[in-house]
């Protein structure tokens, strides 16, 4: 896909002004880095960083019984939360694969706001729209709202500087205003740190973003791009659709069984997932930490005694640990467990690695 065909978010000109480098991701032209991936990553772990992730999808399910319909469709149990709370959930296929993972905002019994991944928004909207009962509408609002993530141990200070709400439980949200414009603030994130995701309007995003940049830099934080977002989420052991989750990789294989309402009578993929749970997944996601110098990347073979037992799904250099790390799907019948050693085929060289249960670093989300 050429640059001319890539979609741009509402802040593209601002990122150019800030000196960002860009790369394609999910059909969008995304800022990858400003001050450098390691500096941005470290800022999020130690102080705070602000990300523009407006490429993420947005969709509204509205009408009488909207929450009940979403609960009968997506995997997690919306009955466990209520208005003003959000939930990580999955849109599964009937065979137990994953169309997408997303955040559902429970606004009311008759309104649920969804934030899916950029490339999968159309598929999620189409699947929901095809199943929606009379009176329930499913609207793609991809370009109605921006998404700005403020992440790090001092992120609450950033929101306070803008007069936005920050004192809320993990996965709770509140509707507020900034400069007279609406902005939804949720205690969520994708870094493993205390953080927030803000949803201003698409057209009102620039004022909020510029204020966030000023506040973040005032405490020694950084504007952060897609590069740091990936190293942070990999250290946290968070799956990325297309890597650790896909129509061919089930929630159970990706260690996301906790996001399934097993006691619910209905959700897409229920029978297939129940059968997989009973039988045990044929493969499971593990963390891989290099014991020798080497670069771990997606698509490398994991070996035990020279025989393939799995494949890496994501790989990077960990700025926190100063070693190569990866997430990998490993065959369950290999008997591999945390603490075992394996090799990863890095361009023909067997790199010694340790297997561990993700995350690679302590999480501070709550």
C-alpha positions in Angstrom: 0.0 0.0 0.0 1.5 3.4 -1.0 1.6 6.3 1.3 -1.1 8.0 -0.8 -3.5 5.1 0.0 -2.8 5.1 3.8 -5.3 6.8 6.0 -4.2 9.6 8.3 -5.5 10.6 11.7 -6.6 14.1 12.8 -3.2 14.9 14.2 -0.9 14.0 11.3 0.2 17.6 10.7 1.0 17.9 14.5 3.1 14.7 14.4 5.0 16.1 11.4 5.6 19.3 13.3 6.9 17.3 16.3 9.4 15.5 14.1 7.8 12.1 14.0 9.0 9.3 11.8 6.1 7.4 10.1 5.3 3.8 9.1 2.2 2.0 7.8 0.1 0.1 10.3 -3.3 -1.4 9.9 -3.9 0.7 6.7 -2.9 4.0 8.6 0.1 6.2 8.4 1.3 6.1 12.0 3.9 8.0 14.0 6.6 5.5 15.0 9.0 7.6 17.1 9.9 11.1 18.0 12.8 11.2 20.6 13.7 7.5 20.0 11.9 4.3 20.9 14.0 3.6 24.0 13.6 7.1 25.4 9.9 7.0 24.8 9.6 3.6 26.3 11.6 4.6 29.4 9.5 7.7 29.9 6.3 5.6 30.1 7.9 3.2 32.6 9.3 6.0 34.8 7.2 9.1 34.3 4.6 9.4 31.5 4.1 9.3 27.8 1.3 10.4 25.5 0.3 8.4 22.3 -2.0 9.2 19.5 -3.8 6.0 18.6 -6.7 7.5 16.7 -6.4 4.8 14.1 -8.3 2.5 16.6 -11.8 1.9 15.5 -15.0 3.2 17.2 -18.5 1.9 16.9 -21.8 2.5 18.6 -24.4 -0.1 19.4 -27.6 1.6 20.4 -31.2 0.9 20.9 -33.5 -1.0 23.3 -31.5 -3.9 24.7 -28.2 -2.9 23.1 -26.1 -4.2 26.1 -28.0 -7.5 26.1 -27.3 -7.9 22.4 -23.6 -7.2 22.8 -23.4 -9.6 25.7 -25.0 -12.3 23.6 -22.4 -11.7 20.9 -19.0 -10.9 22.4 -17.2 -13.3 24.7 -16.8 -11.5 28.0 -19.7 -11.1 30.4 -21.1 -7.5 30.3 -23.3 -8.5 33.2 -20.3 -8.2 35.5 -20.0 -4.5 34.9 -22.5 -1.6 34.6 -22.8 2.0 33.3 -19.5 3.9 33.6 -17.3 0.8 33.3 -15.4 -0.7 30.4 -14.4 -4.3 29.6 -11.9 -6.1 27.5 -13.7 -8.6 25.3 -13.4 -10.6 22.0 -15.4 -11.0 18.9 -15.0 -14.7 18.1 -15.7 -16.8 15.1 -18.0 -19.8 15.3 -14.9 -22.0 15.1 -13.3 -20.3 18.1 -10.9 -18.0 16.3 -10.8 -14.2 16.9 -12.1 -11.6 14.5 -10.8 -8.9 16.9 -10.2 -8.0 20.6 -11.7 -4.8 21.7 -12.8 -2.6 24.6 -16.6 -2.3 25.3 -17.7 0.9 27.1 -21.0 0.2 29.0 -22.8 3.6 28.7 -26.3 2.3 29.5 -28.5 -0.7 28.9 -29.3 0.8 25.6 -25.9 2.1 24.5 -22.5 0.3 24.2 -19.5 2.0 22.7 -16.8 -0.2 21.2 -13.1 0.4 20.4 -11.8 -2.3 18.1 -8.5 -2.5 16.2 -8.1 -0.3 13.2 -7.9 -3.0 10.5 -10.8 -5.0 12.0 -13.4 -2.3 12.6 -15.3 -2.9 9.4 -15.5 -6.7 10.1 -16.6 -6.2 13.7 -19.3 -3.7 12.6 -20.5 -5.9 9.8 -20.8 -9.0 12.0 -22.7 -7.1 14.7 -24.9 -5.3 12.2 -25.8 -8.6 10.5 -27.0 -10.1 13.8 -28.5 -7.0 15.4 -32.2 -7.3 16.4 -34.9 -4.9 15.2 -34.4 -1.5 16.9 -30.7 -1.9 17.6 -28.4 0.0 15.3 -24.6 -0.5 14.8 -22.8 2.5 13.6 -19.2 2.8 12.5 -17.8 6.0 14.1 -14.2 5.5 13.1 -13.7 9.2 12.2 -16.0 10.7 14.8 -13.6 10.3 17.7 -9.8 10.3 18.3 -8.0 8.2 20.9 -5.2 9.6 23.0 -3.4 7.4 25.5 -1.7 8.9 28.5 0.4 6.2 30.2 2.9 6.0 33.1 3.2 6.3 36.9 2.6 10.1 36.7 -0.2 10.0 34.2 -2.8 11.1 36.8 -0.8 14.4 37.1 -1.1 15.0 33.4 -4.9 14.7 33.5 -5.1 16.9 36.6 -3.1 19.6 34.7 -5.9 19.6 32.1 -8.7 19.6 34.6 -9.8 16.1 33.5 -11.0 13.3 35.9 -8.3 10.8 36.9 -9.5 9.4 40.3 -11.3 6.3 39.0 -11.0 2.5 39.3 -9.2 0.5 36.6 -11.5 0.1 33.6 -13.9 2.8 34.7 -14.7 5.8 32.6 -16.1 9.3 32.9 -17.4 11.8 30.4 -15.9 15.3 30.8 -15.2 18.4 28.8 -12.0 20.2 27.7 -12.2 23.6 26.1 -15.9 23.2 25.9 -15.6 20.0 23.9 -16.6 16.6 25.1 -14.0 14.0 26.0 -14.4 10.5 27.5 -11.7 9.4 29.9 -11.1 5.8 30.7 -8.7 4.1 33.1 -7.3 1.7 30.4 -4.1 1.3 28.4 -1.8 -1.1 26.5 1.5 -0.6 28.3 1.2 -2.3 31.7 1.4 1.0 33.5 -1.2 3.2 35.3 -2.8 5.1 32.5 -5.8 6.5 30.7 -7.3 6.6 27.2 -9.1 9.8 26.2 -11.7 10.0 23.4 -12.2 13.6 22.3 -14.0 14.3 19.1 -12.0 13.9 15.9 -12.2 17.6 15.2 -11.5 18.6 18.8 -8.5 16.2 19.2 -5.7 18.8 18.4 -6.4 21.1 21.3 -6.4 18.1 23.8 -3.3 16.6 22.3 -1.3 19.8 22.3 -2.3 20.4 26.0 -1.3 16.8 26.8 2.1 17.2 25.1 2.8 20.4 27.1 1.8 18.7 30.4 3.8 15.5 29.7 6.9 17.4 28.7 6.6 19.6 31.8 7.3 16.6 34.1 10.0 15.2 31.9 7.9 12.7 29.9 7.8 12.1 26.2 5.4 12.0 23.2 5.5 8.3 22.2 4.9 6.5 19.0 4.1 3.0 17.7 7.6 1.7 18.3 7.4 2.3 22.1 3.8 1.1 22.2 5.0 -2.3 20.8 7.9 -2.7 23.1 5.8 -1.8 26.1 2.9 -4.1 25.2 5.3 -7.0 24.5 7.0 -6.6 27.9 3.5 -6.6 29.4 2.6 -9.8 27.6 -0.4 -8.2 25.9 -1.6 -9.9 22.6 -1.7 -8.0 19.4 -4.3 -9.1 16.8 -2.6 -10.6 13.8 0.2 -11.8 16.0 -1.0 -13.5 19.2 -4.7 -13.5 18.3 -6.3 -14.2 14.9 -9.0 -16.2 13.2 -6.6 -19.1 13.5 -5.4 -18.3 17.1 -8.0 -18.8 19.8 -8.4 -16.8 23.1 -7.3 -19.9 25.0 -4.1 -20.3 23.1 -3.4 -16.6 23.7 -4.1 -16.8 27.5 -7.2 -14.7 27.2 -9.6 -17.3 28.6 -10.2 -14.8 31.5 -12.0 -12.6 28.9 -14.7 -15.3 28.2 -18.0 -15.5 30.2 -18.0 -19.2 30.4 -21.3 -19.3 32.3 -23.1 -17.2 29.7 -25.7 -19.2 27.7 -24.8 -17.5 24.5 -21.9 -15.8 22.7 -20.3 -16.2 19.3 -17.9 -19.2 19.2 -19.2 -20.6 22.5 -19.5 -24.3 21.6 -16.0 -24.4 19.9 -14.4 -22.6 22.8 -16.0 -24.8 25.4 -14.8 -27.9 23.5 -11.3 -26.4 23.3 -11.3 -25.6 27.0 -12.4 -29.2 27.8 -9.7 -30.7 25.6 -7.0 -28.2 26.4 -5.6 -25.9 23.8 -3.1 -27.6 21.4 -0.7 -24.7 21.8 -0.3 -21.8 24.2 1.4 -18.4 24.3 4.6 -18.2 26.3 7.2 -15.6 26.9 10.7 -16.2 25.6 13.8 -14.3 27.0 17.1 -14.5 25.3 20.0 -15.8 27.3 22.6 -14.9 24.6 22.9 -11.8 22.5 20.5 -11.9 19.5 17.5 -10.3 18.0 14.1 -12.0 18.4 11.5 -11.3 15.8 8.1 -12.6 14.7 8.0 -15.9 12.7 11.1 -17.6 14.1 11.1 -21.3 15.0 11.3 -22.3 18.6 13.3 -25.5 19.0 13.9 -28.1 21.8 16.8 -30.5 21.2 16.8 -29.3 17.6 13.1 -30.2 16.9 10.5 -27.4 16.3 8.0 -27.0 19.1 6.6 -23.6 18.2 7.0 -20.2 16.6 7.5 -16.6 17.8 4.5 -14.4 17.2 6.1 -11.1 18.3 9.7 -10.2 19.1 11.7 -7.2 20.1 14.5 -5.8 22.2 13.3 -5.1 25.8 14.5 -1.6 26.9 13.6 -2.5 30.5 15.4 -5.8 30.6 18.1 -5.0 28.0 17.7 -8.4 26.3 15.8 -9.8 23.4 12.2 -11.0 24.3 9.4 -12.6 22.3 6.0 -14.1 22.6 5.6 -17.5 21.1 2.9 -20.1 20.5 4.4 -23.4 21.7 2.8 -26.9 21.3 1.2 -28.1 24.5 2.3 -31.7 23.9 6.0 -30.6 24.0 5.7 -30.4 27.8 7.5 -27.1 27.9 6.9 -25.1 31.0 8.2 -21.9 32.7 11.9 -22.1 33.5 12.7 -24.4 30.7 15.4 -23.6 28.1 14.7 -23.7 24.4 16.5 -22.4 21.3 15.1 -19.9 18.8 16.3 -20.2 15.2 17.7 -16.7 14.5 18.7 -16.8 10.8 20.3 -20.2 11.1 21.8 -19.7 14.6 20.3 -21.4 17.6 19.8 -18.7 20.3 19.5 -20.0 23.8 16.4 -18.7 25.5 14.4 -19.1 28.8 10.7 -19.8 28.7 8.5 -17.8 31.1 4.9 -17.0 31.8 4.1 -13.4 30.6 4.4 -10.6 31.6 8.2 -10.0 31.4 7.9 -7.0 33.8 5.6 -6.2 36.8 2.3 -4.7 35.8 1.1 -1.5 37.4 -2.3 -1.1 35.6 -4.4 -1.1 38.8 
